[in-house]
Amino acid sequence: MALLITDECINCDVCEPECPNQAIFMGPEIYQIDPDQCTECVGHFEAPQCVQVCPVNCIPVDPARVEDHQTLWQKYRRLQVVQGDVTRARAA
């Protein structure tokens, strides 16, 4: 279940730095979440950190991207491999 930032977003900037997968970015008008990067913090935290810090409660589950815990875990593992490859390439 990737998360989604709704148009109630006030662009307060608190969610973006909380995302361990760097899935949150500034869109044309409000922050957005890349569903291919969002694991709802599975593998990092017990609960989605962006949801925890959002002052206006505008980050629900994206109904178009329903994923179970196992799928989110697999996405987390895939992202770790990709990020590890990038880190190794930068170090070389």
C-alpha positions in Angstrom: 0.0 0.0 0.0 1.9 3.0 -1.2 0.8 6.2 0.5 -0.6 9.3 -1.3 -0.4 13.0 -0.4 -3.8 14.7 -1.0 -4.4 18.2 -2.1 -4.9 19.2 1.6 -1.1 19.3 1.8 0.1 22.7 3.1 3.7 22.2 1.8 5.1 22.4 5.3 8.1 20.4 4.4 8.1 18.1 7.4 7.4 14.8 5.5 10.1 14.8 2.9 13.1 14.5 5.2 11.4 11.8 7.2 11.1 9.3 4.3 13.9 6.7 4.5 13.4 5.7 0.9 13.4 9.3 -0.5 10.0 8.6 -2.1 8.7 12.1 -1.2 9.4 15.0 -3.6 8.0 18.4 -4.4 5.5 18.2 -7.3 4.2 21.0 -9.4 2.0 22.3 -6.5 2.3 20.0 -3.5 4.5 17.2 -2.3 4.0 13.8 -4.0 5.0 10.2 -3.2 6.6 7.9 -5.7 4.7 4.7 -5.2 7.6 2.6 -6.6 9.8 3.9 -3.8 7.2 4.0 -0.9 7.3 1.0 1.4 5.2 2.7 4.2 8.5 2.5 6.1 8.4 -1.3 6.2 12.0 -2.4 6.9 12.8 0.9 8.6 10.1 1.8 11.2 6.9 0.3 12.7 4.7 3.0 11.1 5.0 5.4 8.2 7.0 8.4 9.4 5.5 10.9 7.0 2.0 10.1 8.4 3.4 10.5 11.9 4.7 14.0 11.3 2.0 15.4 9.0 0.2 18.2 10.8 -2.9 18.1 8.5 -3.3 14.4 8.2 -3.2 14.4 4.4 -1.3 11.2 3.7 -3.7 8.2 3.4 -3.1 4.8 1.8 -3.3 5.1 -2.0 -6.4 3.0 -2.9 -4.9 2.4 -6.4 -1.7 0.9 -4.9 -2.9 -1.7 -2.3 0.1 -3.8 -1.3 0.3 -6.3 1.6 3.2 -6.4 4.1 5.1 -9.1 2.2 5.0 -7.1 -1.0 6.2 -3.9 0.9 9.0 -6.0 2.4 10.0 -7.3 -1.0 10.0 -3.7 -2.3 12.2 -2.6 0.6 14.7 -5.4 -0.1 14.8 -4.5 -3.8 15.4 -0.8 -2.9 18.2 -1.8 -0.6 20.0 -3.7 -3.3 19.6 -0.8 -5.8 20.8 1.8 -3.2 23.7 -0.5 -2.3 24.7 -0.6 -5.9 24.7 3.2 -6.1 26.7 3.5 -2.9 29.3 1.0 -4.2 29.5 2.8 -7.5 30.1 6.2 -5.8 32.8 4.7 -3.6 34.7 3.2 -6.6 
